[in-house]
């Protein structure tokens, strides 16, 4: 708890209103430093210049969300500033650290144009990296160890909710359920998405104001059609376009309230 309080203080630094001397470093420079070479040329990770007339939406998630980010932006063009995490969201245990790193870097008072806006909507998902099995760094559901037990996943999710409520107390939070696991995927077991989603919903039942975007149920009937392969958790263009449309639809239902 003490560690989380320290992280929260760093993240809430964004709310500071006093800024120091002007700097030649811009928010765009800070953003691409965060993103790094791996993702810097991908449109999903481009720098988003804030339009203060629009609400601010953040997407936190793994590679599934990376693929549909640009679709969401297209659907919400001129309706919202759509940001995403600077990297792959990974497992639930890394959520607070990654969010804090982004908030601290982008709200740094030494920047000439730091982030000073507030989040209006945050859609977040963790799960697909929690339920995977690793043998070292290799995906291996036979000999590997699962990244997060269901009990640890639930604890982490509870901490995430506390963190987000303190970071963005006026934002509407949306939890996106974890999409299905392909039957022959090397490091994940088919059926585990259902188990982890059920565990997540148990935690979220304590916070009924958090919206549920059930991407699992949305995707499942089309999994064989949209999935890249029987051993791959990712989706083809038809799949991620449909997922992006669904995410945009859910967010659009909220935006009139926020406005």
C-alpha positions, -999 to 999 in steps of 0.1 A, spaced: 0 0 0 29 24 8 44 17 -26 11 24 -43 7 57 -24 41 68 -37 31 59 -73 -2 78 -69 16 109 -57 38 108 -87 9 103 -111 -12 130 -95 16 154 -102 -3 160 -134 -27 181 -115 0 207 -105 -9 241 -118 24 259 -112 50 254 -139 87 263 -139 109 280 -164 102 274 -201 119 244 -216 129 235 -251 116 199 -246 81 194 -258 54 169 -248 59 154 -283 96 148 -275 87 132 -241 61 110 -258 84 95 -284 111 90 -257 85 69 -238 74 50 -269 109 42 -280 122 29 -313 101 -3 -313 67 15 -318 77 50 -328 68 45 -365 34 28 -358 4 51 -362 -12 37 -331 16 53 -311 17 86 -328 17 118 -306 -18 131 -301 -21 169 -299 -48 178 -274 -78 197 -286 -91 213 -254 -127 215 -268 -130 177 -269 -132 151 -241 -101 130 -234 -102 92 -238 -75 68 -228 -72 32 -240 -51 9 -218 -46 -26 -230 -23 -52 -247 -17 -59 -284 -54 -66 -290 -61 -29 -281 -31 -17 -301 -46 -32 -333 -80 -15 -329 -67 19 -316 -66 36 -350 -101 23 -358 -114 39 -325 -97 72 -334 -113 71 -368 -148 65 -354 -143 92 -327 -128 118 -350 -139 153 -339 -157 137 -310 -128 130 -286 -90 131 -282 -81 94 -282 -49 84 -265 -35 50 -257 -7 37 -234 28 42 -248 34 5 -249 18 -30 -246 -1 -30 -214 10 -64 -204 -1 -81 -172 -20 -66 -143 10 -64 -121 26 -38 -144 -4 -16 -148 2 10 -121 39 13 -129 33 19 -166 5 44 -160 26 63 -134 56 64 -158 34 79 -186 17 104 -163 49 115 -147 68 119 -180 40 137 -199 30 160 -170 66 170 -162 66 208 -153 100 211 -171 82 205 -205 72 236 -224 37 221 -230 30 194 -204 -3 175 -203 -26 196 -181 -59 180 -192 -80 155 -173 -92 121 -184 -129 119 -191 -131 82 -201 -106 54 -195 -111 20 -210 -87 -5 -195 -81 -42 -199 -56 -67 -183 -58 -105 -185 -44 -120 -216 -8 -116 -203 -18 -127 -168 -32 -161 -179 -2 -170 -201 23 -196 -191 61 -189 -195 92 -210 -193 117 -182 -189 106 -159 -217 92 -187 -239 55 -193 -241 49 -229 -228 16 -240 -214 30 -275 -207 62 -267 -187 58 -230 -180 45 -211 -150 14 -189 -152 22 -152 -149 -7 -144 -124 -29 -168 -105 -66 -158 -104 -62 -147 -68 -32 -124 -77 -51 -111 -107 -80 -101 -86 -58 -84 -61 -40 -65 -88 -73 -55 -104 -85 -42 -71 -54 -20 -68 -58 -8 -103 -93 4 -96 -82 23 -65 -54 38 -85 -76 50 -114 -102 64 -91 -76 86 -74 -59 95 -107 -91 104 -125 -119 108 -100 -143 123 -125 -136 99 -153 -159 72 -165 -141 39 -162 -147 10 -187 -134 -25 -182 -130 -44 -214 -132 -82 -210 -103 -103 -223 -108 -118 -257 -108 -156 -263 -77 -178 -264 -70 -197 -297 -72 -234 -291 -36 -242 -301 -19 -211 -287 15 -222 -273 14 -203 -240 -23 -200 -231 -50 -225 -224 -84 -223 -242 -111 -215 -216 -88 -194 -194 -102 -161 -207 -136 -171 -194 -122 -179 -159 -102 -146 -157 -132 -126 -170 -154 -142 -143 -128 -133 -117 -126 -98 -129 -164 -94 -128 -164 -105 -92 -140 -77 -83 -159 -51 -105 -192 -61 -87 -179 -39 -58 -178 -9 -82 -211 -10 -103 -204 25 -117 -176 9 -138 -189 1 -173 -183 -33 -188 -174 -36 -225 -178 -73 -231 -153 -78 -260 -151 -114 -251 -187 -121 -259 -186 -98 -288 -157 -116 -304 -164 -152 -295 -191 -160 -322 -166 -147 -348 -134 -162 -334 -128 -187 -361 -136 -161 -388 -116 -132 -373 -87 -151 -357 -53 -151 -375 -46 -187 -368 -55 -215 -344 -23 -208 -325 -25 -170 -324 -45 -148 -301 -46 -119 -326 -72 -109 -352 -73 -100 -389 -83 -66 -402 -120 -76 -402 -118 -86 -366 -99 -57 -351 -120 -32 -372 -152 -47 -357 -136 -46 -322 -126 -10 -328 -162 -1 -339 -176 -18 -307 -151 1 -285 -161 34 -302 -198 26 -298 -194 20 -261 -174 52 -256 -199 72 -276 -227 62 -253 -207 77 -224 -194 109 -241 -228 128 -240 -229 123 -202 -194 136 -199 -200 166 -221 
